[in-house]
Amino acid sequence: MTQDRTWRKSSYTGGAEDSNCVEVSLAHDALVRDSKNASGDVLAFSSPAWKALIRSLGSH
């Protein structure tokens, strides 16, 4: 499932290959994973839940 998706690394990475970072894949849902452990666990959000999370983070 996660191998067939396009992943985008957070812009806060700073370009360092070994930095702590997350990647997100947006399709009909949103998947989030640790960029240093791409085969590890993935958080899954429905599209409305992802939008609500991003909105709430932007208000801080």
C-alpha positions as CSV (number, residue, x, y, z in Angstrom):
1,M,0.0,0.0,0.0
2,T,2.6,2.6,1.0
3,Q,5.1,1.6,-1.7
4,D,2.8,2.7,-4.5
5,R,2.4,6.2,-3.2
6,T,4.4,9.4,-3.7
7,W,5.9,10.7,-0.4
8,R,6.9,14.3,0.3
9,K,9.4,15.1,3.0
10,S,8.7,18.0,5.4
11,S,10.1,21.4,4.4
12,Y,11.5,21.7,7.9
13,T,14.1,19.0,7.3
14,G,16.7,21.5,6.3
15,G,18.1,19.1,3.6
16,A,20.1,16.9,6.0
17,E,19.7,13.3,5.1
18,D,20.0,12.1,8.7
19,S,17.7,14.7,10.3
20,N,14.5,13.8,12.2
21,C,11.6,14.3,9.8
22,V,8.3,13.1,8.7
23,E,7.0,12.4,5.2
24,V,3.4,12.7,4.0
25,S,1.6,11.1,1.2
26,L,-1.7,12.7,0.1
27,A,-4.2,10.9,-2.0
28,H,-7.8,10.2,-1.0
29,D,-6.4,10.1,2.5
30,A,-3.2,11.3,4.2
31,L,-0.5,8.9,5.4
32,V,2.4,10.1,7.7
33,R,5.6,8.2,8.4
34,D,9.0,8.7,9.9
35,S,11.4,9.5,7.0
36,K,14.2,7.5,8.7
37,N,12.0,4.4,9.0
38,A,10.0,4.3,5.8
39,S,9.0,0.7,6.3
40,G,7.8,1.3,9.8
41,D,4.4,2.3,11.2
42,V,2.2,4.8,9.3
43,L,-0.4,7.1,10.7
44,A,-3.5,7.3,8.5
45,F,-5.9,10.3,8.4
46,S,-9.1,10.7,6.5
47,S,-9.1,13.8,4.3
48,P,-11.4,15.8,6.6
49,A,-9.3,14.8,9.7
50,W,-6.1,15.8,7.9
51,K,-7.5,19.2,6.9
52,A,-8.7,19.7,10.5
53,L,-5.3,18.8,11.9
54,I,-3.5,21.2,9.5
55,R,-6.0,24.0,10.3
56,S,-5.5,23.5,14.0
57,L,-1.7,23.6,13.7
58,G,-1.8,26.8,11.7
59,S,-3.7,28.5,14.4
60,H,-0.9,28.2,16.9
